[in-house]
Amino acid sequence: MIDDSKMQLIGSASGLVEGGVGLRFDVNDQSGELIPAFVVRFDGGYFAYLNRCGHIAVQLDYQAGEFFSDDGRTLICATHGAEYAPDTGACLGGPCYGVGLDAIEIVCRDHYLYLVSERYRVVSSATTDSA
Ligand code: FES
């Protein structure tokens, strides 16, 4: 059971389609560092990660929100092509060398996405603006 008082609005889920453009947002971690993050829709669910490659800590998307491979089955880093499982963030191949994405716990309620992790605070809601 999720404590509603801990839910932080990320944005509307209505524009997210399977394997399509993701929603970007920013969080603060517990040290106050500003970190970009994103949500994608995959296999009927919503999954959120820090937007930070397991290879080098750069953002994955070349065009804002473009996280999926051409076939919509994996998340892919635009810099060197590391691939990740959309539903777990696990490294599937390429230069992530087994280092997966950092997942963020979210829920979808009434077509809106909320962060429920106590490790992060939402500091800007979802956007498709470039970095
Ligand atoms: S920085 Fe992502 S694969 Fe190298």
Backbone and ligand atoms as CSV (ligand in chain L), in Angstrom:
chain,resi,resn,atom,element,x,y,z
A,1,MET,N,N,0.847,-1.189,0.000
A,1,MET,CA,C,0.000,0.000,0.000
A,1,MET,C,C,0.890,1.250,0.000
A,2,ILE,N,N,0.603,2.140,-0.935
A,2,ILE,CA,C,1.410,3.344,-1.078
A,2,ILE,C,C,0.806,4.473,-0.262
A,3,ASP,N,N,1.653,5.118,0.511
A,3,ASP,CA,C,1.245,6.288,1.287
A,3,ASP,C,C,1.058,7.460,0.321
A,4,ASP,N,N,-0.187,7.914,0.144
A,4,ASP,CA,C,-0.468,8.971,-0.831
A,4,ASP,C,C,0.318,10.251,-0.550
A,5,SER,N,N,0.652,10.505,0.707
A,5,SER,CA,C,1.374,11.744,1.025
A,5,SER,C,C,2.796,11.720,0.483
A,6,LYS,N,N,3.278,10.552,0.100
A,6,LYS,CA,C,4.643,10.437,-0.429
A,6,LYS,C,C,4.675,10.469,-1.958
A,7,MET,N,N,3.505,10.570,-2.585
A,7,MET,CA,C,3.446,10.576,-4.046
A,7,MET,C,C,3.776,11.972,-4.578
A,8,GLN,N,N,4.720,12.029,-5.510
A,8,GLN,CA,C,5.120,13.301,-6.120
A,8,GLN,C,C,4.765,13.272,-7.603
A,9,LEU,N,N,4.006,14.257,-8.035
A,9,LEU,CA,C,3.542,14.277,-9.422
A,9,LEU,C,C,4.713,14.429,-10.394
A,10,ILE,N,N,4.746,13.546,-11.383
A,10,ILE,CA,C,5.700,13.659,-12.483
A,10,ILE,C,C,5.027,14.326,-13.680
A,11,GLY,N,N,3.864,13.833,-14.050
A,11,GLY,CA,C,3.152,14.400,-15.186
A,11,GLY,C,C,2.094,13.439,-15.690
A,12,SER,N,N,1.473,13.825,-16.777
A,12,SER,CA,C,0.423,13.017,-17.374
A,12,SER,C,C,1.015,11.835,-18.124
A,13,ALA,N,N,0.352,10.694,-17.996
A,13,ALA,CA,C,0.771,9.498,-18.723
A,13,ALA,C,C,0.095,9.398,-20.078
A,14,SER,N,N,-0.796,10.305,-20.384
A,14,SER,CA,C,-1.646,10.136,-21.563
A,14,SER,C,C,-0.872,10.147,-22.876
A,15,GLY,N,N,0.271,10.808,-22.934
A,15,GLY,CA,C,1.027,10.869,-24.183
A,15,GLY,C,C,2.003,9.731,-24.378
A,16,LEU,N,N,2.121,8.867,-23.400
A,16,LEU,CA,C,3.096,7.782,-23.493
A,16,LEU,C,C,2.495,6.582,-24.212
A,17,VAL,N,N,3.179,6.137,-25.251
A,17,VAL,CA,C,2.738,4.944,-25.969
A,17,VAL,C,C,3.841,3.897,-25.896
A,18,GLU,N,N,3.436,2.654,-26.082
A,18,GLU,CA,C,4.377,1.535,-26.045
A,18,GLU,C,C,5.549,1.766,-26.994
A,19,GLY,N,N,6.750,1.737,-26.448
A,19,GLY,CA,C,7.943,1.876,-27.279
A,19,GLY,C,C,8.111,3.246,-27.903
A,20,GLY,N,N,7.361,4.230,-27.422
A,20,GLY,CA,C,7.408,5.564,-28.020
A,20,GLY,C,C,8.241,6.538,-27.210
A,21,VAL,N,N,8.064,7.795,-27.506
A,21,VAL,CA,C,8.835,8.858,-26.851
A,21,VAL,C,C,8.576,8.840,-25.344
A,22,GLY,N,N,9.642,8.964,-24.581
A,22,GLY,CA,C,9.531,8.972,-23.124
A,22,GLY,C,C,9.320,10.373,-22.575
A,23,LEU,N,N,8.916,10.431,-21.318
A,23,LEU,CA,C,8.749,11.704,-20.626
A,23,LEU,C,C,9.983,11.973,-19.781
A,24,ARG,N,N,10.541,13.146,-19.989
A,24,ARG,CA,C,11.714,13.553,-19.214
A,24,ARG,C,C,11.280,14.395,-18.030
A,25,PHE,N,N,11.971,14.234,-16.918
A,25,PHE,CA,C,11.748,15.090,-15.758
A,25,PHE,C,C,13.053,15.121,-14.966
A,26,ASP,N,N,13.110,15.967,-13.953
A,26,ASP,CA,C,14.327,16.084,-13.146
A,26,ASP,C,C,14.033,15.760,-11.691
A,27,VAL,N,N,15.025,15.172,-11.045
A,27,VAL,CA,C,14.910,14.883,-9.620
A,27,VAL,C,C,16.145,15.410,-8.890
A,28,ASN,N,N,15.996,15.587,-7.602
A,28,ASN,CA,C,17.134,15.787,-6.703
A,28,ASN,C,C,17.341,14.488,-5.947
A,29,ASP,N,N,18.609,14.089,-5.800
A,29,ASP,CA,C,18.853,12.962,-4.905
A,29,ASP,C,C,19.029,13.501,-3.486
A,30,GLN,N,N,19.391,12.636,-2.563
A,30,GLN,CA,C,19.441,13.045,-1.161
A,30,GLN,C,C,20.561,14.039,-0.867
A,31,SER,N,N,21.540,14.127,-1.774
A,31,SER,CA,C,22.605,15.126,-1.590
A,31,SER,C,C,22.247,16.457,-2.243
A,32,GLY,N,N,21.113,16.492,-2.944
A,32,GLY,CA,C,20.686,17.715,-3.616
A,32,GLY,C,C,21.128,17.810,-5.057
A,33,GLU,N,N,21.823,16.776,-5.539
A,33,GLU,CA,C,22.258,16.795,-6.942
A,33,GLU,C,C,21.049,16.721,-7.866
A,34,LEU,N,N,21.057,17.579,-8.877
A,34,LEU,CA,C,19.993,17.570,-9.882
A,34,LEU,C,C,20.313,16.495,-10.924
A,35,ILE,N,N,19.374,15.587,-11.139
A,35,ILE,CA,C,19.614,14.463,-12.038
A,35,ILE,C,C,18.435,14.339,-13.004
A,36,PRO,N,N,18.710,14.285,-14.304
A,36,PRO,CA,C,17.624,14.045,-15.250
A,36,PRO,C,C,17.122,12.606,-15.139
A,37,ALA,N,N,15.847,12.442,-15.416
A,37,ALA,CA,C,15.218,11.128,-15.323
A,37,ALA,C,C,14.165,11.020,-16.422
A,38,PHE,N,N,13.607,9.833,-16.581
A,38,PHE,CA,C,12.586,9.664,-17.619
A,38,PHE,C,C,11.676,8.498,-17.288
A,39,VAL,N,N,10.514,8.536,-17.949
A,39,VAL,CA,C,9.532,7.454,-17.861
A,39,VAL,C,C,9.237,6.971,-19.273
A,40,VAL,N,N,9.135,5.654,-19.435
A,40,VAL,CA,C,8.701,5.079,-20.704
A,40,VAL,C,C,7.551,4.111,-20.438
A,41,ARG,N,N,6.806,3.843,-21.513
A,41,ARG,CA,C,5.752,2.827,-21.435
A,41,ARG,C,C,6.240,1.602,-22.191
A,42,PHE,N,N,6.050,0.446,-21.568
A,42,PHE,CA,C,6.510,-0.793,-22.188
A,42,PHE,C,C,5.723,-1.964,-21.625
A,43,ASP,N,N,5.259,-2.821,-22.516
A,43,ASP,CA,C,4.588,-4.054,-22.114
A,43,ASP,C,C,3.453,-3.787,-21.117
A,44,GLY,N,N,2.739,-2.694,-21.329
A,44,GLY,CA,C,1.572,-2.374,-20.504
A,44,GLY,C,C,1.886,-1.645,-19.217
A,45,GLY,N,N,3.162,-1.429,-18.917
A,45,GLY,CA,C,3.530,-0.762,-17.667
A,45,GLY,C,C,4.290,0.522,-17.909
A,46,TYR,N,N,4.547,1.225,-16.825
A,46,TYR,CA,C,5.343,2.462,-16.870
A,46,TYR,C,C,6.605,2.242,-16.046
A,47,PHE,N,N,7.730,2.659,-16.616
A,47,PHE,CA,C,9.011,2.413,-15.965
A,47,PHE,C,C,9.848,3.683,-15.990
A,48,ALA,N,N,10.453,4.000,-14.861
A,48,ALA,CA,C,11.232,5.242,-14.745
A,48,ALA,C,C,12.663,4.929,-14.326
A,49,TYR,N,N,13.579,5.718,-14.874
A,49,TYR,CA,C,15.004,5.550,-14.593
A,49,TYR,C,C,15.682,6.903,-14.530
A,50,LEU,N,N,16.795,6.957,-13.838
A,50,LEU,CA,C,17.674,8.109,-13.984
A,50,LEU,C,C,18.189,8.096,-15.417
A,51,ASN,N,N,18.295,9.269,-16.000
A,51,ASN,CA,C,18.756,9.360,-17.392
A,51,ASN,C,C,20.279,9.437,-17.395
A,52,ARG,N,N,20.871,8.278,-17.096
A,52,ARG,CA,C,22.318,8.216,-16.904
A,52,ARG,C,C,22.789,6.837,-17.346
A,53,CYS,N,N,23.588,6.805,-18.379
A,53,CYS,CA,C,24.052,5.537,-18.930
A,53,CYS,C,C,24.944,4.809,-17.929
A,54,GLY,N,N,24.912,3.462,-17.975
A,54,GLY,CA,C,25.770,2.655,-17.116
A,54,GLY,C,C,27.216,2.660,-17.553
A,55,HIS,N,N,27.488,3.104,-18.757
A,55,HIS,CA,C,28.855,3.146,-19.282
A,55,HIS,C,C,29.554,4.421,-18.816
A,56,ILE,N,N,29.045,5.543,-19.221
A,56,ILE,CA,C,29.519,6.860,-18.803
A,56,ILE,C,C,28.266,7.631,-18.408
A,57,ALA,N,N,28.368,8.448,-17.396
A,57,ALA,CA,C,27.168,9.097,-16.859
A,57,ALA,C,C,26.675,10.233,-17.754
A,58,VAL,N,N,26.251,9.850,-18.975
A,58,VAL,CA,C,25.644,10.820,-19.880
A,58,VAL,C,C,24.192,10.420,-20.111
A,59,GLN,N,N,23.402,11.369,-20.590
A,59,GLN,CA,C,22.001,11.071,-20.865
A,59,GLN,C,C,21.896,10.140,-22.069
A,60,LEU,N,N,20.894,9.279,-22.031
A,60,LEU,CA,C,20.755,8.254,-23.062
A,60,LEU,C,C,20.226,8.794,-24.379
A,61,ASP,N,N,19.310,9.742,-24.311
A,61,ASP,CA,C,18.571,10.137,-25.517
A,61,ASP,C,C,19.330,11.179,-26.346
A,62,TYR,N,N,19.371,10.911,-27.642
A,62,TYR,CA,C,20.006,11.844,-28.568
A,62,TYR,C,C,19.040,12.973,-28.888
A,63,GLN,N,N,17.843,12.611,-29.252
A,63,GLN,CA,C,16.746,13.560,-29.379
A,63,GLN,C,C,15.940,13.435,-28.095
A,64,ALA,N,N,15.457,14.552,-27.579
A,64,ALA,CA,C,14.762,14.516,-26.295
A,64,ALA,C,C,13.637,13.484,-26.294
A,65,GLY,N,N,13.705,12.563,-25.340
A,65,GLY,CA,C,12.653,11.569,-25.177
A,65,GLY,C,C,12.794,10.334,-26.030
A,66,GLU,N,N,13.799,10.291,-26.913
A,66,GLU,CA,C,13.982,9.125,-27.805
A,66,GLU,C,C,14.894,8.122,-27.105
A,67,PHE,N,N,14.282,7.210,-26.375
A,67,PHE,CA,C,15.044,6.234,-25.596
A,67,PHE,C,C,15.033,4.842,-26.222
A,68,PHE,N,N,14.015,4.560,-27.032
A,68,PHE,CA,C,13.865,3.192,-27.530
A,68,PHE,C,C,14.687,2.942,-28.791
A,69,SER,N,N,15.089,1.685,-28.943
A,69,SER,CA,C,15.689,1.231,-30.197
A,69,SER,C,C,14.626,1.277,-31.298
A,70,ASP,N,N,15.046,1.103,-32.531
A,70,ASP,CA,C,14.119,1.194,-33.658
A,70,ASP,C,C,12.963,0.198,-33.554
A,71,ASP,N,N,13.242,-0.982,-32.989
A,71,ASP,CA,C,12.166,-1.975,-32.890
A,71,ASP,C,C,11.324,-1.814,-31.626
A,72,GLY,N,N,11.654,-0.828,-30.787
A,72,GLY,CA,C,10.849,-0.561,-29.595
A,72,GLY,C,C,10.974,-1.606,-28.501
A,73,ARG,N,N,11.996,-2.460,-28.562
A,73,ARG,CA,C,12.126,-3.552,-27.593
A,73,ARG,C,C,13.180,-3.281,-26.521
A,74,THR,N,N,14.088,-2.356,-26.774
A,74,THR,CA,C,15.124,-2.037,-25.791
A,74,THR,C,C,15.301,-0.524,-25.687
A,75,LEU,N,N,15.841,-0.096,-24.558
A,75,LEU,CA,C,16.295,1.290,-24.410
A,75,LEU,C,C,17.744,1.318,-24.868
A,76,ILE,N,N,18.106,2.350,-25.590
A,76,ILE,CA,C,19.446,2.366,-26.167
A,76,ILE,C,C,20.109,3.714,-25.909
A,77,CYS,N,N,21.392,3.653,-25.572
A,77,CYS,CA,C,22.158,4.873,-25.357
A,77,CYS,C,C,22.651,5.381,-26.704
A,78,ALA,N,N,22.380,6.638,-26.969
A,78,ALA,CA,C,22.740,7.217,-28.261
A,78,ALA,C,C,24.248,7.401,-28.419
A,79,THR,N,N,24.987,7.394,-27.322
A,79,THR,CA,C,26.419,7.695,-27.425
A,79,THR,C,C,27.216,6.523,-27.976
A,80,HIS,N,N,27.101,5.338,-27.373
A,80,HIS,CA,C,27.862,4.178,-27.844
A,80,HIS,C,C,26.997,2.938,-28.038
A,81,GLY,N,N,25.695,3.042,-27.861
A,81,GLY,CA,C,24.803,1.944,-28.208
A,81,GLY,C,C,24.533,0.912,-27.136
A,82,ALA,N,N,24.838,1.180,-25.874
A,82,ALA,CA,C,24.470,0.227,-24.821
A,82,ALA,C,C,22.955,0.042,-24.824
A,83,GLU,N,N,22.509,-1.201,-24.605
A,83,GLU,CA,C,21.074,-1.490,-24.615
A,83,GLU,C,C,20.618,-2.001,-23.253
A,84,TYR,N,N,19.422,-1.588,-22.884
A,84,TYR,CA,C,18.857,-1.892,-21.565
A,84,TYR,C,C,17.446,-2.435,-21.710
A,85,ALA,N,N,17.060,-3.295,-20.782
A,85,ALA,CA,C,15.692,-3.810,-20.745
A,85,ALA,C,C,14.754,-2.701,-20.266
A,86,PRO,N,N,13.711,-2.394,-21.031
A,86,PRO,CA,C,12.809,-1.307,-20.633
A,86,PRO,C,C,12.082,-1.539,-19.321
A,87,ASP,N,N,11.870,-2.797,-18.946
A,87,ASP,CA,C,11.088,-3.083,-17.745
A,87,ASP,C,C,11.927,-3.307,-16.501
A,88,THR,N,N,13.236,-3.424,-16.638
A,88,THR,CA,C,14.087,-3.616,-15.448
A,88,THR,C,C,15.286,-2.671,-15.432
A,89,GLY,N,N,15.667,-2.160,-16.589
A,89,GLY,CA,C,16.864,-1.335,-16.697
A,89,GLY,C,C,18.145,-2.152,-16.786
A,90,ALA,N,N,18.027,-3.476,-16.837
A,90,ALA,CA,C,19.226,-4.325,-16.893
A,90,ALA,C,C,19.983,-4.106,-18.193
A,91,CYS,N,N,21.296,-4.168,-18.109
A,91,CYS,CA,C,22.151,-4.071,-19.297
A,91,CYS,C,C,21.971,-5.332,-20.136
A,92,LEU,N,N,21.650,-5.164,-21.400
A,92,LEU,CA,C,21.441,-6.307,-22.289
A,92,LEU,C,C,22.589,-6.504,-23.260
A,93,GLY,N,N,23.430,-5.491,-23.405
A,93,GLY,CA,C,24.529,-5.614,-24.341
A,93,GLY,C,C,25.149,-4.267,-24.622
A,94,GLY,N,N,26.338,-4.320,-25.237
A,94,GLY,CA,C,27.033,-3.073,-25.520
A,94,GLY,C,C,27.894,-2.666,-24.348
A,95,PRO,N,N,28.423,-1.456,-24.373
A,95,PRO,CA,C,29.418,-1.049,-23.384
A,95,PRO,C,C,28.895,-0.698,-21.996
A,96,CYS,N,N,27.685,-1.125,-21.636
A,96,CYS,CA,C,27.265,-0.968,-20.230
A,96,CYS,C,C,27.896,-2.068,-19.361
A,97,TYR,N,N,28.396,-3.152,-19.993
A,97,TYR,CA,C,29.174,-4.189,-19.293
A,97,TYR,C,C,28.504,-4.655,-18.003
A,98,GLY,N,N,27.220,-4.910,-18.085
A,98,GLY,CA,C,26.494,-5.450,-16.938
A,98,GLY,C,C,25.954,-4.418,-15.971
A,99,VAL,N,N,26.263,-3.161,-16.183
A,99,VAL,CA,C,25.772,-2.106,-15.288
A,99,VAL,C,C,24.447,-1.586,-15.841
A,100,GLY,N,N,23.384,-1.797,-15.086
A,100,GLY,CA,C,22.065,-1.386,-15.539
A,100,GLY,C,C,21.751,0.061,-15.198
A,101,LEU,N,N,20.553,0.465,-15.581
A,101,LEU,CA,C,20.061,1.803,-15.247
A,101,LEU,C,C,19.567,1.820,-13.808
A,102,ASP,N,N,19.570,3.004,-13.215
A,102,ASP,CA,C,19.043,3.181,-11.865
A,102,ASP,C,C,17.537,3.410,-11.958
A,103,ALA,N,N,16.783,2.441,-11.455
A,103,ALA,CA,C,15.325,2.523,-11.527
A,103,ALA,C,C,14.775,3.445,-10.442
A,104,ILE,N,N,13.655,4.070,-10.762
A,104,ILE,CA,C,12.944,4.930,-9.819
A,104,ILE,C,C,11.527,4.373,-9.678
A,105,GLU,N,N,11.076,4.218,-8.464
A,105,GLU,CA,C,9.741,3.661,-8.246
A,105,GLU,C,C,8.673,4.705,-8.550
A,106,ILE,N,N,7.745,4.319,-9.417
A,106,ILE,CA,C,6.639,5.215,-9.763
A,106,ILE,C,C,5.328,4.433,-9.741
A,107,VAL,N,N,4.224,5.160,-9.740
A,107,VAL,CA,C,2.904,4.559,-9.916
A,107,VAL,C,C,2.126,5.436,-10.896
A,108,CYS,N,N,1.120,4.829,-11.514
A,108,CYS,CA,C,0.200,5.568,-12.374
A,108,CYS,C,C,-1.174,5.527,-11.726
A,109,ARG,N,N,-1.728,6.694,-11.469
A,109,ARG,CA,C,-3.077,6.802,-10.893
A,109,ARG,C,C,-3.898,7.764,-11.733
A,110,ASP,N,N,-5.032,7.322,-12.199
A,110,ASP,CA,C,-5.947,8.177,-12.956
A,110,ASP,C,C,-5.211,8.918,-14.076
A,111,HIS,N,N,-4.363,8.206,-14.787
A,111,HIS,CA,C,-3.635,8.718,-15.959
A,111,HIS,C,C,-2.527,9.704,-15.608
A,112,TYR,N,N,-2.162,9.782,-14.345
A,112,TYR,CA,C,-1.023,10.622,-13.952
A,112,TYR,C,C,0.045,9.751,-13.296
A,113,LEU,N,N,1.293,10.147,-13.551
A,113,LEU,CA,C,2.431,9.397,-13.033
A,113,LEU,C,C,2.979,10.086,-11.791
A,114,TYR,N,N,3.293,9.293,-10.780
A,114,TYR,CA,C,3.813,9.817,-9.518
A,114,TYR,C,C,5.061,9.051,-9.130
A,115,LEU,N,N,6.048,9.785,-8.666
A,115,LEU,CA,C,7.229,9.177,-8.079
A,115,LEU,C,C,6.882,8.831,-6.630
A,116,VAL,N,N,7.293,7.653,-6.187
A,116,VAL,CA,C,7.016,7.263,-4.804
A,116,VAL,C,C,8.289,6.913,-4.039
A,117,SER,N,N,9.428,7.094,-4.671
A,117,SER,CA,C,10.696,6.816,-4.018
A,117,SER,C,C,11.030,7.896,-2.995
A,118,GLU,N,N,11.521,7.493,-1.847
A,118,GLU,CA,C,11.976,8.467,-0.850
A,118,GLU,C,C,13.410,8.914,-1.110
A,119,ARG,N,N,14.077,8.291,-2.071
A,119,ARG,CA,C,15.468,8.660,-2.389
A,119,ARG,C,C,15.541,9.912,-3.237
A,120,TYR,N,N,14.442,10.243,-3.925
A,120,TYR,CA,C,14.470,11.347,-4.885
A,120,TYR,C,C,13.287,12.271,-4.681
A,121,ARG,N,N,13.496,13.536,-5.082
A,121,ARG,CA,C,12.421,14.529,-5.083
A,121,ARG,C,C,12.247,15.035,-6.510
A,122,VAL,N,N,11.029,15.121,-6.968
A,122,VAL,CA,C,10.762,15.689,-8.290
A,122,VAL,C,C,10.980,17.194,-8.217
A,123,VAL,N,N,11.803,17.731,-9.116
A,123,VAL,CA,C,12.043,19.180,-9.130
A,123,VAL,C,C,11.534,19.836,-10.398
A,124,SER,N,N,11.233,19.037,-11.416
A,124,SER,CA,C,10.528,19.603,-12.565
A,124,SER,C,C,9.706,18.487,-13.171
A,125,SER,N,N,8.517,18.838,-13.602
A,125,SER,CA,C,7.619,17.818,-14.115
A,125,SER,C,C,7.975,17.472,-15.550
A,126,ALA,N,N,7.255,16.499,-16.080
A,126,ALA,CA,C,7.614,15.895,-17.350
A,126,ALA,C,C,7.611,16.882,-18.504
A,127,THR,N,N,8.578,16.664,-19.408
A,127,THR,CA,C,8.714,17.510,-20.596
A,127,THR,C,C,9.376,16.729,-21.694
A,128,THR,N,N,9.229,17.211,-22.888
A,128,THR,CA,C,9.978,16.627,-23.999
A,128,THR,C,C,11.011,17.605,-24.514
A,129,ASP,N,N,11.266,18.710,-23.731
A,129,ASP,CA,C,12.290,19.671,-24.141
A,129,ASP,C,C,13.648,19.010,-24.155
A,130,SER,N,N,14.539,19.475,-25.011
A,130,SER,CA,C,15.876,18.899,-25.073
A,130,SER,C,C,16.698,19.331,-23.868
A,131,ALA,N,N,17.774,18.555,-23.621
A,131,ALA,CA,C,18.608,18.774,-22.433
A,131,ALA,C,C,19.364,20.075,-22.531
L,1,FES,S1,S,27.919,6.466,-22.798
L,1,FES,FE1,FE,26.224,5.145,-23.106
L,1,FES,S2,S,27.069,3.487,-24.195
L,1,FES,FE2,FE,28.774,4.769,-23.809
